[in-house]
Each structure stands twice: as structure tokens, then as C-alpha cells.
Amino acid sequence: MRQVWTISSPLQRQQFDWLDTLAEPLQQVAHQLFAPPAGNTTKNILNGVPLRHRLHPAVVIVPMGAWTMALLFDTLDALDPYYDNPHGRTADLCITAGLLAAAPAAATGLADWVDTYEHPRRVGWRTPC
């Protein structure tokens, strides 16, 4: 059965086999990070096992939303003719919040990615968290 075409479908072509040469060593390091016994508990928490729901899709929304709001406030700052307005400071605050939330998003993404192979591993390697 063939996969339906998606944006990541070109990564299945042989011309992208070189991604595996980069992803394999990184995946081996990630496996060592999550090695039993302590790493197994950490990985389970990052995967959302105690909550019985994947954490990465929920956590990644926070930095994306914060950076989208920063774009909005920066645009408002550029359109506002007054020098002393709160939009620029609010945009900076949104960027800071996004950066703080990016670390947990990357950690949960790594915990999910460590168990992927072939095409899904390539997509996860090429897709930023």
C-alpha cells in the first residue's frame, strides 16, 4: 500500500538518503540519553505516558503561538506612529515566552523522534521543533 502524497513525501526519494547518515548518529546519542533505568522514566514522562496523551503536540503550540503573537505586536508597533507604545515591549515578551517554551517542546519532540525509523525519522530530522 502506498502512502498518500503529503508535503513530506519527497523525503521518501533516494536523493534524501543522506539524511539517514545524519539522523542515525543523532538517534544513537538520543538512545543513550534515554537509556534505562533513569532515562526510561524521563522518556515516559516526556512522551506523556502518565497523562495517557502525547505531550509534544500540546507543548509545541505554546512557542508557535507566542511567536505568532510577537509577529502581530511587531506589526502593530511598526504601524503605530507614537514612539512610546507598549507593542514593541509586548512583542519582546512574546519572543521570550516562546524561547522559554521551546526547550520543553524540543525535549518532548526528541523523546518522540528517538523511536522513529526510515521516512518518519527523515521527516522528524528535517522538521524543526
C-alpha positions in Angstrom: 0.0 0.0 0.0 1.4 3.4 -1.0 1.3 6.4 1.2 -0.9 9.3 0.1 1.1 12.3 -1.1 1.9 14.8 1.6 4.3 17.7 1.9 6.9 15.4 3.4 6.5 12.8 0.6 9.6 13.9 -1.4 11.7 12.9 1.6 11.0 9.2 0.6 13.0 9.6 -2.6 16.5 8.1 -2.7 18.1 11.5 -3.2 17.3 12.2 0.5 19.1 9.0 1.8 21.9 11.3 3.0 19.5 12.5 5.8 19.8 9.0 7.3 23.6 9.4 7.6 23.0 12.5 9.7 20.0 11.2 11.7 21.5 7.8 12.7 24.3 9.1 14.9 21.9 11.7 16.5 19.4 8.9 17.2 22.1 6.8 18.8 23.0 9.7 21.1 19.3 10.2 21.9 19.0 6.4 22.7 21.9 6.8 25.2 20.1 9.8 26.8 17.0 7.7 27.3 18.8 4.6 28.4 17.3 2.6 31.3 16.7 2.9 34.2 16.6 6.7 34.7 16.2 7.5 31.0 13.2 5.3 30.6 11.3 7.2 33.3 12.3 10.5 31.7 11.3 9.3 28.3 7.9 8.1 29.6 7.2 11.5 31.2 8.3 13.4 28.0 6.1 11.1 25.9 3.1 11.8 28.2 2.6 8.2 29.4 1.4 9.4 32.9 -1.2 11.6 31.2 -2.1 8.9 28.6 -1.7 11.5 25.9 1.3 12.6 23.8 2.8 15.8 25.1 4.7 17.1 22.1 1.6 18.2 20.0 0.2 20.1 23.0 3.5 21.7 24.2 4.6 22.8 20.7 1.6 25.1 20.4 2.9 27.4 23.1 6.1 28.7 21.3 4.3 28.8 17.9 1.5 30.9 19.4 3.9 33.1 21.3 6.0 33.8 18.2 2.8 34.4 16.1 1.7 37.0 18.7 5.1 38.6 18.6 4.7 39.0 14.8 1.4 40.6 15.4 2.7 43.0 18.0 5.7 43.9 16.0 3.4 44.7 13.1 1.3 46.9 15.3 4.5 48.5 16.6 5.6 49.4 13.1 2.1 50.8 12.2 1.7 52.9 15.4 3.1 56.4 14.8 3.6 57.0 18.5 7.1 56.5 19.8 6.2 55.3 23.3 3.8 52.4 22.8 3.6 49.0 24.5 3.5 46.9 21.3 7.3 46.6 21.0 7.7 45.5 24.6 4.9 43.1 24.3 6.4 41.6 21.2 9.7 41.1 23.1 7.8 39.4 26.0 6.1 37.1 23.5 9.5 36.2 21.9 10.9 35.5 25.4 8.0 33.3 26.3 8.3 31.4 23.0 12.0 30.8 23.7 11.3 29.5 27.2 8.6 27.2 25.9 10.8 25.9 23.0 13.0 23.9 25.3 10.2 21.6 26.6 8.8 21.4 23.0 12.2 20.2 21.7 12.6 17.7 24.6 9.2 16.2 24.0 9.9 16.1 20.3 13.2 14.3 20.8 11.5 11.7 23.1 9.0 11.0 20.3 11.6 11.1 17.5 14.0 8.6 19.1 11.7 5.7 18.3 11.2 6.6 14.6 12.9 5.0 11.6 13.0 5.4 7.8 10.6 8.0 6.4 9.2 9.3 9.7 12.8 9.7 11.0 13.7 11.8 8.0 10.6 14.0 8.4 11.4 14.5 12.1 15.1 15.3 11.3 14.1 17.9 8.7 11.2 19.4 10.6 12.2 22.0 13.2 10.5 21.6 16.8 
